[in-house]
């Protein structure tokens, strides 16, 4: 199990020269709004994925009056990672065990984070891209070779769409070349997604039963590959080619994949209340963590849980937190006050498993 043993943050938002030694289990980050507690979770998210969950760019995260921010983490097993990001968008230095990294692939494997925050609830109401990202996170960790196939698919799709914007009389033969590569990579991506979704399905039902009321109609999860099931990808692209040329975009393929979530035959977001939708999203994320722990026990996600008390009523908050605490994995939970995390003394008999930090004005102290 990989856990963060030390985290240093310097000049990220309002956090300056912060260093903490987290518990390998439960870490409670307590402080008022604007104190910097969410920025601590954000730092871990950036180290894992190379992006923030609050900003599309990293440069605005640099503290005012400074030229860069720096992050460093030491993990169980003696491994370490560091990132320095300057205001020059091209100046980024990422290191793992002292060696410079060209991308985040190894960090994502070493530090798989699962985020619970207000934006997580777009999983139901947001576009299909949000749900593809949800399923691809799990596929990446359990299906060997998925990432290279996904990267090839994305490259082919980008080139194909660029070609579709050119003069129509010159693109037919070139399209065939890109289609051949897109089909090969896209079919691999789709098969990996299907295999993973099949393994995820029982965990989705288990988590739904744990977190949602039994008086709700059954909730059905269906994976849609992005084109008709009875067609091959080649047939779908050939059938759609004239329309693609007319609209200048690829309209069918694995980039249109989705998870369709229905209850009583209708989209779940049209039937469930706002509170029920939030609990369903929590159930989906809980299911993904449980499935990953079962399929690959050596991979232990780090949980980033940002102020659930502001999103869920006390009863539902306690149900979600109890399920997350029971996962026996490292977690960072932010809240305005300790009571927002329920009865802390009742969470674990092992008080050493709980570490509480107080954040105020960008300063972090151990409670």
C-alpha positions as CSV (number, residue, x, y, z in Angstrom):
1,X,0.0,0.0,0.0
2,X,1.3,3.4,-1.0
3,X,0.7,6.2,1.5
4,X,2.0,9.8,1.7
5,X,4.4,10.0,4.7
6,X,5.4,13.6,4.1
7,X,4.0,16.5,2.1
8,X,5.7,19.9,1.6
9,X,4.0,22.8,-0.1
10,X,5.6,26.1,-0.9
11,X,3.9,29.2,-2.6
12,X,0.8,27.3,-3.7
13,X,-2.1,29.7,-3.3
14,X,-1.9,30.9,0.3
15,X,0.2,28.1,1.6
16,X,3.9,29.0,2.2
17,X,6.5,26.6,3.5
18,X,4.0,24.1,4.8
19,X,5.2,20.6,5.8
20,X,3.1,17.9,7.3
21,X,3.6,14.2,8.2
22,X,0.2,12.6,7.5
23,X,-1.3,9.4,9.1
24,X,-1.4,6.4,6.8
25,X,-5.1,6.3,7.5
26,X,-7.3,9.2,8.5
27,X,-6.2,12.9,8.2
28,X,-8.7,15.6,9.1
29,X,-7.9,19.0,7.8
30,X,-9.9,21.6,9.8
31,X,-10.2,25.3,9.2
32,X,-12.5,28.2,8.1
33,X,-13.3,28.9,4.5
34,X,-10.4,30.4,2.7
35,X,-7.8,29.1,5.2
36,X,-6.0,26.9,2.7
37,X,-7.4,23.4,3.6
38,X,-8.7,22.8,0.1
39,X,-5.3,23.9,-1.3
40,X,-3.7,21.1,0.6
41,X,-5.9,18.5,-1.1
42,X,-5.3,20.3,-4.4
43,X,-1.6,19.9,-4.0
44,X,-2.0,16.1,-3.8
45,X,-4.3,16.1,-6.8
46,X,-1.7,18.1,-8.8
47,X,1.1,15.7,-7.9
48,X,-1.0,12.7,-9.0
49,X,-2.6,14.0,-12.2
50,X,-0.7,17.1,-13.2
51,X,-3.8,19.3,-13.0
52,X,-5.9,21.1,-10.4
53,X,-9.5,20.3,-9.6
54,X,-10.2,24.1,-9.3
55,X,-8.3,25.6,-12.2
56,X,-7.7,24.7,-15.8
57,X,-4.1,26.1,-15.6
58,X,-1.4,25.8,-12.9
59,X,0.1,29.3,-13.3
60,X,-2.7,31.1,-11.4
61,X,-2.0,28.9,-8.4
62,X,1.4,30.5,-7.8
63,X,1.2,32.7,-4.8
64,X,1.1,36.4,-5.6
65,X,4.6,38.0,-5.6
66,X,6.4,34.8,-6.4
67,X,7.6,33.2,-9.6
68,X,6.8,29.5,-8.9
69,X,5.3,27.0,-6.5
70,X,6.9,23.7,-5.3
71,X,5.4,20.5,-4.1
72,X,7.2,17.5,-2.6
73,X,5.9,14.2,-1.3
74,X,7.7,11.2,0.3
75,X,5.8,7.9,0.1
76,X,5.9,4.7,2.1
77,X,8.6,2.4,0.7
78,X,11.0,5.3,0.4
79,X,9.9,6.7,-3.0
80,X,9.6,10.5,-3.5
81,X,8.2,13.0,-6.0
82,X,8.6,16.7,-6.5
83,X,7.1,19.3,-8.8
84,X,8.3,22.9,-9.5
85,X,6.0,25.1,-11.7
86,X,6.9,28.6,-12.7
87,X,4.9,31.4,-14.3
88,X,6.5,30.5,-17.6
89,X,4.0,27.9,-18.8
90,X,6.8,25.9,-20.4
91,X,8.9,25.7,-17.3
92,X,7.8,22.7,-15.3
93,X,10.1,20.3,-13.5
94,X,8.6,17.0,-12.4
95,X,10.8,14.4,-10.7
96,X,10.2,10.9,-9.3
97,X,12.9,9.4,-7.2
98,X,15.3,12.1,-8.4
99,X,14.7,11.4,-12.1
100,X,13.1,13.9,-14.4
101,X,9.7,12.8,-15.8
102,X,8.3,13.8,-19.1
103,X,4.7,13.0,-18.1
104,X,2.6,12.0,-15.1
105,X,2.1,8.3,-16.0
106,X,4.3,6.9,-13.2
107,X,2.9,9.4,-10.6
108,X,-0.6,8.4,-11.5
109,X,0.3,4.8,-10.9
110,X,2.1,5.5,-7.6
111,X,-0.4,8.0,-6.2
112,X,-3.9,7.2,-7.5
113,X,-6.2,9.9,-5.9
114,X,-10.0,9.7,-5.8
115,X,-11.7,13.1,-5.2
116,X,-15.0,13.8,-3.5
117,X,-16.0,17.5,-3.7
118,X,-18.8,19.7,-5.0
119,X,-17.8,19.2,-8.6
120,X,-18.0,15.4,-8.3
121,X,-21.8,15.7,-8.4
122,X,-21.6,16.6,-12.1
123,X,-21.0,12.9,-12.7
124,X,-24.8,12.6,-13.3
125,X,-25.8,15.9,-14.7
126,X,-22.6,16.7,-16.6
127,X,-21.7,15.7,-20.1
128,X,-20.4,12.2,-21.2
129,X,-16.8,13.4,-20.9
130,X,-17.1,13.4,-17.1
131,X,-18.3,9.8,-17.0
132,X,-15.7,8.7,-19.5
133,X,-13.0,10.2,-17.2
134,X,-14.7,8.2,-14.3
135,X,-14.4,4.9,-16.0
136,X,-11.0,5.5,-17.6
137,X,-9.5,6.2,-14.2
138,X,-10.3,2.7,-13.2
139,X,-9.4,1.1,-16.6
140,X,-6.0,2.7,-16.4
141,X,-5.2,0.9,-13.1
142,X,-6.5,-2.5,-14.0
143,X,-6.0,-3.0,-17.8
144,X,-2.4,-3.3,-18.9
145,X,-1.7,-1.4,-22.1
146,X,-4.8,0.8,-21.9
147,X,-3.0,4.1,-21.7
148,X,-0.9,3.7,-24.9
149,X,-4.0,2.6,-26.8
150,X,-5.9,5.6,-25.4
151,X,-3.1,8.0,-26.3
152,X,-3.0,6.6,-29.9
153,X,-6.8,6.9,-30.2
154,X,-6.7,10.5,-29.0
155,X,-3.9,11.3,-31.5
156,X,-5.7,9.7,-34.4
157,X,-9.0,11.4,-33.5
158,X,-7.2,14.8,-33.3
159,X,-5.6,14.3,-36.7
160,X,-8.9,13.1,-38.2
161,X,-10.8,16.1,-37.0
162,X,-8.2,18.4,-38.2
163,X,-8.4,16.7,-41.6
164,X,-12.2,17.0,-41.7
165,X,-11.8,20.8,-41.5
166,X,-9.8,20.9,-44.7
167,X,-11.0,21.1,-48.4
168,X,-13.4,18.2,-48.9
169,X,-12.0,17.2,-52.3
170,X,-8.6,16.2,-50.8
171,X,-9.4,14.3,-47.7
172,X,-11.0,11.0,-48.7
173,X,-7.8,9.0,-49.1
174,X,-6.2,10.6,-46.0
175,X,-9.2,9.7,-43.9
176,X,-8.8,6.1,-44.7
177,X,-5.3,6.1,-43.3
178,X,-6.3,7.7,-40.0
179,X,-9.4,5.5,-39.8
180,X,-7.3,2.4,-39.9
181,X,-5.2,3.5,-36.9
182,X,-8.2,4.9,-35.1
183,X,-10.1,1.6,-35.4
184,X,-7.2,-0.5,-34.1
185,X,-6.6,1.8,-31.1
186,X,-10.3,2.5,-30.5
187,X,-11.3,-1.1,-30.4
188,X,-8.7,-1.9,-27.8
189,X,-9.8,1.1,-25.7
190,X,-13.4,0.0,-26.0
191,X,-12.7,-3.7,-25.1
192,X,-10.8,-2.6,-22.0
193,X,-13.6,-0.3,-21.0
194,X,-16.1,-3.1,-21.4
195,X,-14.0,-5.6,-19.4
196,X,-13.6,-3.1,-16.6
197,X,-17.3,-2.1,-16.5
198,X,-18.3,-5.8,-16.3
199,X,-16.1,-6.1,-13.2
200,X,-17.3,-2.8,-11.7
201,X,-21.0,-3.6,-12.1
202,X,-21.5,-5.7,-8.9
203,X,-19.7,-3.1,-6.9
204,X,-22.0,-0.4,-8.2
205,X,-25.0,-2.4,-7.0
206,X,-23.4,-3.1,-3.6
207,X,-22.6,0.5,-3.0
208,X,-26.0,1.6,-4.1
209,X,-27.6,-0.7,-1.5
210,X,-25.2,0.6,1.1
211,X,-25.9,4.3,0.6
212,X,-29.3,4.7,-1.0
213,X,-32.7,4.0,0.4
214,X,-34.3,0.6,-0.4
215,X,-37.6,2.3,-1.4
216,X,-36.0,3.7,-4.5
217,X,-36.6,2.0,-7.9
218,X,-33.7,-0.1,-9.1
219,X,-30.9,1.9,-10.7
220,X,-29.5,0.5,-14.0
221,X,-26.0,1.3,-15.2
222,X,-25.3,0.6,-18.9
223,X,-22.0,1.2,-20.8
224,X,-22.5,2.7,-24.2
225,X,-19.4,2.3,-26.4
226,X,-20.0,5.4,-28.6
227,X,-21.5,3.8,-31.7
228,X,-24.3,1.1,-32.3
229,X,-23.5,-2.2,-30.6
230,X,-24.4,-4.2,-33.7
231,X,-21.8,-2.4,-35.8
232,X,-18.1,-2.6,-35.9
233,X,-16.2,0.6,-35.4
234,X,-15.1,0.4,-39.1
235,X,-18.7,0.1,-40.2
236,X,-19.8,3.0,-38.0
237,X,-17.0,5.3,-39.3
238,X,-17.8,4.3,-42.9
239,X,-21.5,4.9,-42.4
240,X,-20.9,8.3,-40.8
241,X,-18.2,9.5,-43.1
242,X,-20.4,11.7,-45.4
243,X,-21.9,13.4,-42.3
244,X,-18.5,13.8,-40.7
245,X,-17.3,15.6,-43.8
246,X,-20.3,17.8,-43.8
247,X,-20.2,18.7,-40.1
248,X,-16.4,18.6,-40.0
249,X,-16.1,16.4,-36.9
250,X,-16.0,12.7,-36.0
251,X,-19.4,12.0,-34.6
252,X,-19.1,8.3,-33.7
253,X,-16.4,6.4,-31.9
254,X,-14.9,5.6,-28.4
255,X,-14.6,9.3,-27.7
256,X,-18.4,9.3,-27.5
257,X,-18.6,6.5,-24.9
258,X,-20.8,7.0,-21.9
259,X,-22.4,5.4,-18.9
260,X,-26.1,5.6,-19.1
261,X,-27.7,5.7,-15.6
262,X,-31.5,5.1,-15.4
263,X,-34.1,4.4,-12.8
264,X,-37.6,3.3,-13.8
265,X,-36.5,3.6,-17.5
266,X,-35.7,7.3,-17.2
267,X,-32.4,9.1,-16.8
268,X,-31.6,9.1,-13.1
269,X,-31.0,12.8,-12.9
270,X,-34.6,13.4,-14.0
271,X,-36.1,11.1,-11.4
272,X,-33.9,11.4,-8.3
273,X,-33.9,14.3,-5.9
274,X,-30.8,16.5,-5.6
275,X,-29.9,14.7,-2.3
276,X,-30.4,11.3,-3.9
277,X,-28.3,12.2,-6.9
278,X,-25.4,13.2,-4.6
279,X,-25.6,9.9,-2.7
280,X,-25.7,8.0,-6.0
281,X,-22.5,9.8,-7.1
282,X,-20.9,8.9,-3.8
283,X,-22.0,5.3,-4.3
284,X,-20.4,5.2,-7.8
285,X,-17.1,6.5,-6.5
286,X,-17.2,4.2,-3.5
287,X,-17.8,1.3,-5.9
288,X,-14.8,2.3,-8.0
289,X,-12.5,2.3,-5.0
290,X,-13.8,-1.0,-3.7
291,X,-13.5,-2.6,-7.1
292,X,-9.9,-1.4,-7.6
293,X,-8.9,-2.7,-4.1
294,X,-10.5,-6.1,-5.0
295,X,-9.0,-6.4,-8.5
296,X,-5.6,-5.0,-7.7
297,X,-4.9,-5.1,-3.9
298,X,-1.5,-3.5,-4.4
299,X,-3.1,-0.3,-5.7
300,X,-4.6,1.7,-2.8
301,X,-6.3,5.0,-3.8
302,X,-5.7,8.1,-1.6
303,X,-9.0,9.8,-0.8
304,X,-9.4,13.5,-1.1
305,X,-12.7,14.5,0.5
306,X,-13.5,18.2,0.5
307,X,-16.1,19.5,2.9
308,X,-18.9,16.9,2.5
309,X,-20.8,18.6,5.3
310,X,-21.7,21.4,2.9
311,X,-23.1,19.0,0.3
312,X,-24.9,16.3,2.3
313,X,-27.3,16.4,5.3
314,X,-25.8,15.0,8.5
315,X,-27.4,11.5,8.2
316,X,-26.2,11.0,4.6
317,X,-22.8,12.5,5.4
318,X,-22.3,10.0,8.2
319,X,-23.3,7.1,6.0
320,X,-20.8,8.2,3.3
321,X,-18.0,8.9,5.8
322,X,-18.5,5.6,7.6
323,X,-18.2,3.7,4.2
324,X,-15.0,5.7,3.3
325,X,-13.4,5.2,6.8
326,X,-14.0,1.5,6.4
327,X,-12.0,1.3,3.3
328,X,-8.8,1.1,5.3
329,X,-6.9,3.4,2.9
330,X,-5.3,6.8,3.4
331,X,-7.6,9.7,3.3
332,X,-7.5,13.5,3.7
333,X,-10.9,14.9,4.8
334,X,-11.4,18.7,5.0
335,X,-14.1,20.4,7.1
336,X,-14.8,23.7,8.7
337,X,-15.1,22.2,12.2
338,X,-14.4,18.8,13.7
339,X,-18.2,18.1,14.3
340,X,-18.6,18.2,10.5
341,X,-16.8,14.8,10.4
342,X,-19.2,13.2,12.9
343,X,-18.0,11.6,16.1
344,X,-14.3,11.4,15.6
345,X,-13.7,9.4,18.8
346,X,-16.1,6.7,17.5
347,X,-14.4,6.3,14.2
348,X,-11.5,4.0,15.2
349,X,-10.3,2.3,18.3
350,X,-6.7,3.1,17.2
351,X,-6.3,6.8,17.9
352,X,-2.9,6.7,16.2
353,X,-4.7,6.1,12.9
354,X,-6.2,9.6,13.1
355,X,-4.2,12.8,12.7
356,X,-5.9,16.2,12.9
357,X,-4.5,19.4,11.4
358,X,-5.7,22.9,11.9
359,X,-5.4,25.4,9.0
360,X,-5.7,29.1,9.3
361,X,-4.3,32.0,7.2
362,X,-2.2,29.5,5.2
363,X,-0.5,28.0,8.3
364,X,-1.0,24.3,9.3
365,X,-0.6,23.0,12.8
366,X,-1.1,19.5,14.3
367,X,-3.9,19.4,16.8
